[in-house]
Amino acid sequence: MWERCYLAWQMRHEGASYGEIHKTTRLFKNVNGYDTFFSNRIYTGDIVYGGKLYKEFVPALIPHEWFEAEQKRQAENAKKHKGRQVDRNYEPRRVGSKYLLSGLVVCGHVDGEEHPMNVESIPGKKGKRGNYTFFICSTMKNSRGQACEAKRISTKALDQTVIENLLAHVLTIENLRPLAKNIAQSLEERSSDAGTRIAAIEDKLAEVKKSLENIMDAIENMGYAKHLQQRYDERRREEEELLSELAVLEDLQVDPGHIAQISDEALEGWICYMREALEGEDKALARRIIQQFVAKIVINEGTGTLYYTFPFPDDSYMPSFCDLDLRGFEPLTSTVRL
């Protein structure tokens, strides 16, 4: 078990995702357990319990530097989830890009597959043409057209087409009002179910915490012993799994009234703000708004399919809506001709 724990930390230190780590180590039933796992100081040899720090409680599994780096990464991820400014060293590539749709465009030319499309440029020639900037399928480029035959797509043309589609079909009160009502109903049902499950997990968690307290009392009375460490590790891992499940369920408990009580006047103002941003000169603002609700754009045979969720505005306009968690809702689609 400790070998797999060390491998998980090593992979994380080298930049692996939770999914990649889970596929290799299978420490938990699913990826939800890794948030708590990578927040547990015991792997440095120290433990915080009852507000007290026990240094060198057990032999260290990892360097302290690995643990501190991971806490910094998690803090930056938390900022991103709440819509705040993120350190670019911890942010996905698309945020720092100057291109409007960078990181969102994927190639769907090969049936059943989606490949990232990256931005590249060809320098202009004097007296003939200017620079040509385009999206190109990474698989097509790397295989030299053998694994995919998708054509290049002009960034300028795609930007214009996507913005026109969002303005005409997505950012309208006719589209968003019924969507807001449907989401409010779904959120209410999901929140109620989460509340029932939270109560059951909290009961289990109380039992585990009591067991941990008993083990800590035994350690203080008897001193360190290997069998006590093993029992502690087992209970601690059980606690981590329960806490991770609890965190997921608590994220699902939201106030659907936040959406349901939006007046048509507020919604129209909200839409106007986003439309003006997309039509304005501030490309950084337009990019931030698009990437808040457009999940991806799949390109296939001259057609682009936009996958989007309910377009919550950024916190500079309406901060009270930034913490709503819509994970689990199926994205909507809008199709454009390129």
C-alpha positions as CSV (number, residue, x, y, z in Angstrom):
1,M,0.0,0.0,0.0
2,W,2.8,2.5,0.9
3,E,4.5,1.8,-2.4
4,R,1.3,2.8,-4.2
5,C,0.9,5.9,-2.0
6,Y,4.5,6.9,-2.9
7,L,3.9,6.3,-6.6
8,A,0.8,8.5,-6.4
9,W,2.7,11.3,-4.9
10,Q,5.6,10.9,-7.3
11,M,3.2,11.0,-10.3
12,R,1.5,14.1,-8.9
13,H,4.8,15.8,-8.3
14,E,5.6,15.1,-11.9
15,G,2.4,16.7,-13.1
16,A,0.0,13.7,-13.5
17,S,-3.7,14.3,-13.3
18,Y,-6.0,12.6,-10.7
19,G,-7.4,10.4,-13.5
20,E,-3.9,9.3,-14.6
21,I,-2.9,8.5,-11.0
22,H,-6.1,6.6,-10.3
23,K,-5.7,4.5,-13.4
24,T,-2.2,3.5,-12.2
25,T,-2.6,3.1,-8.5
26,R,-6.4,2.5,-7.8
27,L,-6.0,3.8,-4.2
28,F,-9.7,4.8,-4.1
29,K,-13.0,3.7,-5.7
30,N,-12.9,6.8,-7.9
31,V,-11.0,10.0,-8.4
32,N,-13.0,11.9,-5.8
33,G,-10.7,10.5,-3.0
34,Y,-7.5,12.2,-4.2
35,D,-8.3,15.7,-3.1
36,T,-8.2,14.7,0.5
37,F,-5.4,12.2,0.0
38,F,-3.1,15.0,-1.4
39,S,-4.1,17.3,1.5
40,N,-3.0,14.8,4.2
41,R,0.2,15.9,5.9
42,I,0.9,12.4,7.4
43,Y,2.8,11.4,4.2
44,T,5.5,13.9,5.3
45,G,5.7,12.1,8.6
46,D,3.8,14.8,10.5
47,I,0.2,14.8,11.6
48,V,-2.2,17.5,12.7
49,Y,-4.9,16.1,15.1
50,G,-7.1,18.0,17.5
51,G,-5.4,21.2,16.5
52,K,-2.0,19.9,17.6
53,L,0.9,19.2,15.3
54,Y,2.8,15.9,15.9
55,K,6.1,16.2,14.1
56,E,7.8,13.0,12.8
57,F,4.8,11.0,14.0
58,V,5.6,8.3,11.5
59,P,8.5,7.8,9.1
60,A,8.2,10.3,6.2
61,L,7.0,8.9,2.8
62,I,7.6,12.0,0.7
63,P,9.7,15.2,1.0
64,H,8.0,18.2,2.6
65,E,8.6,20.1,-0.6
66,W,6.2,17.8,-2.6
67,F,3.5,18.4,0.0
68,E,3.8,22.2,0.0
69,A,3.9,22.4,-3.8
70,E,0.7,20.3,-4.0
71,Q,-1.0,22.6,-1.4
72,K,-0.1,25.6,-3.6
73,R,-1.5,23.9,-6.6
74,Q,-4.8,23.1,-4.8
75,A,-5.1,26.7,-3.6
76,E,-4.7,28.0,-7.1
77,N,-7.3,25.5,-8.4
78,A,-9.7,26.7,-5.7
79,K,-9.3,30.2,-6.9
80,K,-10.1,29.1,-10.4
81,H,-13.3,27.4,-9.3
82,K,-14.4,30.6,-7.5
83,G,-13.6,32.8,-10.6
84,R,-10.7,34.6,-9.0
85,Q,-7.3,35.4,-10.6
86,V,-5.1,32.4,-10.9
87,D,-1.3,32.0,-10.9
88,R,-0.6,31.2,-14.6
89,N,2.0,28.6,-13.6
90,Y,-1.0,26.5,-12.3
91,E,-3.6,27.4,-15.0
92,P,-4.3,25.5,-18.2
93,R,-2.6,26.7,-21.4
94,R,-5.7,28.3,-22.8
95,V,-6.0,31.1,-20.2
96,G,-2.7,32.7,-21.1
97,S,-3.3,32.6,-24.8
98,K,-4.0,35.7,-26.8
99,Y,-6.4,33.8,-29.1
100,L,-10.1,34.0,-28.4
101,L,-10.9,30.3,-28.7
102,S,-7.6,28.7,-27.7
103,G,-8.0,25.5,-25.8
104,L,-11.6,25.1,-26.8
105,V,-11.4,23.8,-30.4
106,V,-11.2,20.0,-31.0
107,C,-11.2,18.0,-34.3
108,G,-14.0,15.5,-34.8
109,H,-13.0,14.4,-38.3
110,V,-12.3,10.8,-37.2
111,D,-15.5,9.1,-36.2
112,G,-15.8,8.5,-32.5
113,E,-12.6,10.5,-31.6
114,E,-11.8,14.1,-30.6
115,H,-8.3,15.5,-31.1
116,P,-7.0,18.9,-29.8
117,M,-6.6,21.6,-32.4
118,N,-3.7,24.0,-31.8
119,V,-3.0,27.5,-33.1
120,E,-0.2,28.0,-35.6
121,S,0.8,30.8,-37.9
122,I,2.5,31.1,-41.4
123,P,4.4,34.4,-41.8
124,G,3.2,36.7,-44.5
125,K,5.1,37.4,-47.7
126,K,5.8,40.9,-48.8
127,G,3.5,42.1,-51.5
128,K,1.4,38.9,-51.5
129,R,-0.4,38.3,-48.2
130,G,-0.2,38.9,-44.5
131,N,0.2,36.4,-41.7
132,Y,-2.1,33.4,-41.7
133,T,-3.1,32.1,-38.3
134,F,-5.1,28.9,-38.1
135,F,-6.2,25.9,-36.0
136,I,-4.7,22.6,-37.0
137,C,-5.5,19.2,-35.7
138,S,-2.6,17.9,-33.6
139,T,-3.2,14.3,-34.8
140,M,-3.3,15.3,-38.4
141,K,-0.1,17.2,-38.0
142,N,1.8,14.6,-36.0
143,S,0.7,11.7,-38.3
144,R,1.3,13.9,-41.5
145,G,-2.3,13.3,-42.6
146,Q,-2.3,9.5,-42.1
147,A,-4.4,9.3,-38.9
148,C,-6.6,12.3,-39.7
149,E,-7.2,14.4,-42.8
150,A,-8.9,17.4,-41.3
151,K,-8.2,20.8,-42.9
152,R,-6.9,23.9,-41.3
153,I,-9.4,26.5,-40.0
154,S,-8.7,30.2,-39.9
155,T,-8.7,31.6,-36.4
156,K,-10.2,34.9,-37.6
157,A,-13.0,33.2,-39.5
158,L,-13.8,30.8,-36.6
159,D,-13.8,33.6,-34.1
160,Q,-16.3,35.6,-36.1
161,T,-18.6,32.7,-36.8
162,V,-18.6,31.6,-33.2
163,I,-19.4,35.1,-31.9
164,E,-22.2,35.5,-34.5
165,N,-23.7,32.2,-33.4
166,L,-23.5,33.1,-29.7
167,L,-25.2,36.5,-30.3
168,A,-27.9,35.1,-32.6
169,H,-28.8,31.8,-30.9
170,V,-27.4,31.5,-27.4
171,L,-27.3,34.8,-25.6
172,T,-31.0,35.6,-26.0
173,I,-33.7,35.8,-23.3
174,E,-35.8,33.3,-25.3
175,N,-33.0,30.7,-25.0
176,L,-31.8,31.4,-21.5
177,R,-35.1,32.0,-19.6
178,P,-36.5,28.4,-20.1
179,L,-33.0,27.0,-19.5
180,A,-32.7,28.8,-16.2
181,K,-36.1,27.3,-15.1
182,N,-35.0,23.8,-16.1
183,I,-31.7,24.1,-14.2
184,A,-33.4,25.5,-11.1
185,Q,-35.8,22.4,-11.0
186,S,-32.9,20.0,-11.6
187,L,-30.8,21.7,-8.9
188,E,-33.6,21.5,-6.4
189,E,-34.0,17.7,-7.0
190,R,-30.3,17.1,-6.9
191,S,-29.8,19.2,-3.7
192,S,-32.6,17.3,-1.9
193,D,-31.1,13.9,-2.8
194,A,-27.6,15.1,-1.7
195,G,-29.0,16.2,1.7
196,T,-30.3,12.7,2.4
197,R,-26.9,11.1,1.5
198,I,-25.0,13.7,3.5
199,A,-26.8,12.7,6.7
200,A,-25.9,9.0,6.2
201,I,-22.2,9.8,5.5
202,E,-22.0,12.2,8.5
203,D,-23.1,9.3,10.8
204,K,-20.4,7.0,9.4
205,L,-17.8,9.8,9.7
206,A,-18.6,10.3,13.3
207,E,-17.9,6.6,14.0
208,V,-14.6,6.8,12.2
209,K,-13.5,10.0,14.0
210,K,-14.3,8.3,17.4
211,S,-12.2,5.3,16.4
212,L,-9.3,7.7,15.5
213,E,-9.6,9.4,18.8
214,N,-9.4,6.0,20.6
215,I,-6.2,5.1,18.6
216,M,-4.6,8.5,19.4
217,D,-5.4,7.9,23.1
218,A,-3.7,4.5,22.9
219,I,-0.6,6.0,21.3
220,E,-0.4,8.7,24.0
221,N,-0.7,6.1,26.7
222,M,1.4,3.2,25.2
223,G,3.7,5.0,22.9
224,Y,4.3,4.4,19.2
225,A,3.6,0.9,17.9
226,K,3.5,-0.5,14.4
227,H,0.1,-2.2,14.9
228,L,-1.4,1.1,16.1
229,Q,0.0,2.9,13.1
230,Q,-1.6,0.3,10.8
231,R,-4.9,0.7,12.5
232,Y,-4.6,4.5,12.3
233,D,-3.7,4.3,8.6
234,E,-6.8,2.2,7.8
235,R,-9.1,4.4,9.7
236,R,-7.5,7.6,8.2
237,R,-8.0,6.3,4.7
238,E,-11.6,5.5,5.5
239,E,-12.0,9.0,6.8
240,E,-10.5,10.4,3.6
241,E,-12.9,8.5,1.4
242,L,-15.9,9.7,3.5
243,L,-14.7,13.3,3.5
244,S,-14.2,13.2,-0.3
245,E,-17.7,11.9,-0.8
246,L,-19.1,14.5,1.6
247,A,-17.3,17.3,-0.3
248,V,-18.8,16.2,-3.6
249,L,-22.3,16.0,-2.1
250,E,-21.9,19.4,-0.4
251,D,-21.0,20.9,-3.7
252,L,-24.3,19.6,-5.0
253,Q,-26.3,21.4,-2.3
254,V,-27.0,24.9,-3.8
255,D,-29.8,27.3,-3.6
256,P,-31.8,26.9,-6.8
257,G,-33.6,30.2,-6.0
258,H,-30.4,32.0,-7.1
259,I,-31.5,31.1,-10.7
260,A,-35.2,30.9,-10.3
261,Q,-35.5,34.4,-8.9
262,I,-33.6,36.2,-11.7
263,S,-36.0,38.7,-13.2
264,D,-36.4,39.2,-16.9
265,E,-34.9,42.7,-16.4
266,A,-31.8,41.3,-14.7
267,L,-31.4,38.6,-17.3
268,E,-31.7,41.1,-20.1
269,G,-29.0,43.3,-18.4
270,W,-26.8,40.3,-18.0
271,I,-27.2,39.2,-21.6
272,C,-26.5,42.8,-22.7
273,Y,-23.3,42.9,-20.7
274,M,-22.0,39.6,-22.3
275,R,-23.1,40.7,-25.8
276,E,-21.3,44.0,-25.5
277,A,-18.1,42.2,-24.3
278,L,-18.2,39.9,-27.3
279,E,-18.6,42.8,-29.7
280,G,-16.1,45.0,-28.0
281,E,-12.4,45.6,-28.3
282,D,-11.3,44.0,-25.0
283,K,-10.4,40.5,-26.3
284,A,-9.3,39.3,-22.9
285,L,-12.7,40.0,-21.4
286,A,-14.4,38.3,-24.4
287,R,-12.2,35.3,-24.0
288,R,-12.9,35.0,-20.3
289,I,-16.7,35.2,-20.8
290,I,-16.6,32.6,-23.7
291,Q,-14.5,30.1,-21.7
292,Q,-16.9,30.4,-18.7
293,F,-19.7,28.7,-20.5
294,V,-18.5,27.2,-23.8
295,A,-17.1,23.8,-23.0
296,K,-15.7,22.9,-26.4
297,I,-16.2,23.5,-30.2
298,V,-16.0,20.3,-32.3
299,I,-15.0,20.8,-35.9
300,N,-16.0,18.3,-38.5
301,E,-16.4,18.6,-42.3
302,G,-17.0,22.3,-42.4
303,T,-19.4,22.3,-39.4
304,G,-18.7,23.5,-35.9
305,T,-20.8,22.3,-32.9
306,L,-20.6,24.4,-29.8
307,Y,-21.1,22.7,-26.5
308,Y,-22.1,25.2,-23.8
309,T,-23.7,25.4,-20.3
310,F,-25.7,28.1,-18.7
311,P,-23.6,31.3,-19.2
312,F,-23.0,32.6,-15.7
313,P,-21.2,36.0,-15.9
314,D,-17.9,36.7,-14.4
315,D,-17.6,38.0,-10.8
316,S,-17.0,41.6,-12.0
317,Y,-20.6,41.8,-13.1
318,M,-22.6,39.4,-10.8
319,P,-20.4,37.8,-8.1
320,S,-23.3,36.0,-6.3
321,F,-23.6,33.5,-9.1
322,C,-20.0,32.4,-9.4
323,D,-20.1,29.6,-6.8
324,L,-23.0,27.6,-8.3
325,D,-21.7,24.2,-9.4
326,L,-23.3,22.9,-12.6
327,R,-21.2,19.8,-12.9
328,G,-23.2,16.8,-14.0
329,F,-25.6,18.8,-16.3
330,E,-25.5,17.8,-19.9
331,P,-24.1,20.6,-22.1
332,L,-26.4,22.1,-24.8
333,T,-25.3,22.4,-28.4
334,S,-25.5,24.9,-31.2
335,T,-24.3,24.1,-34.7
336,V,-22.7,26.6,-37.2
337,R,-21.5,26.3,-40.7
338,L,-17.8,27.3,-41.3
